[in-house]
Amino acid sequence: MSDVLLKVNPEKKHKYGVVRLPLLHLRMLGLDVVRDDDSEEPQVSGHVVMPSLNSIDYSSNKNLVLAQMKTLADYVNAHGEFLIVPEPESN
């Protein structure tokens, strides 16, 4: 699993988290999923983008986006699908 972040700047790796979500679950929420690792040099292997979870939609329909994000977080928490947990910020 550590090779997923192989191309991430070593100084930033501690900020990354990786979770696993079934594609069917995302689609049931009405979320489109687009592969983001098709470029020649993907930064994160297996990374996907959910175009509808973006800052513009968040600004215009905050309640819907927050509800979708909470549903995703609840799934990850309930199923323990944390693959890589970011390190807490130190003060």
N, C-alpha and C positions, 0 to 999 in steps of 0.2 A: 504494500500500500504506500510505502514511503516514496516510491518512484513516481506517484501521481504528481507530486509537487517538485519533481526533479528540475524543471526549468524555471521555477520561481526563484527570484532573487533570494539568496540565503538570508539576507537581513530582514526579509519580509515573511519568510515561511511561518514564523510563529504566529502571524496574524490570520493565517488561513485555517478554515475548518472544512471538512468534507463529510457530507452525509449521503445516505443512499435512500432514494425514493422510487417506488415502482412507477413506471411510465403510465400505467393504467390509472393509478391514483391521481396523477397530475392531469391526465385527460378528463377524468371524471369531474375534476374541479373546473373544467373548461380552459385549462392552461395549455397553450401551444408550447412545444418543446423543439428547439432547434439545436443541432449539434454545433458546438463551438470549438471542436478540436480537429476540424478539417483543414485548417491552414497548414502550411509546411512546418511551422514551428509553434505548435500549440503550447500555451503556457501551462495549462493544467490538462492532463490526459483524461479523456472521458467527460470533459466539462460540457454542460448544456446551458442554454440560455432560454429563459421563459420571457418572450417579448412582451407579454401583457403585464409582467411585474416590472414596471419601470417608473421612473420619477414623474413622467407626464401623467400616466394613468393614476399614479398615487395622488398627485395634486388634484386631479379632477374627480376621482372616485375613491377617496381615501378609505371609506368604510368597507367597500368591496375588497380592495387590495389587502387591507389589514386582516379581514376575515380569511382570505385565501392564505395569507402568510401564517396566520395562527393555526389554521387547519394543517398546513405542512409541518409546522413546528410540533404540533400535538402528535402527529403521526410519528415523526422522528423520535420524540421523547417516549411515546408509548411502546415503540418497537426497538428502541435502543440502536438506531441506525446511525450512530456517530462513528465515522471511520477515522477521522482525524479531528481532534478538538484543539481550537486555538488556545494559545497560552494567555492567561489573564494579563491585562496591562499592569505594569508595575509603576508605582508612583515614586 
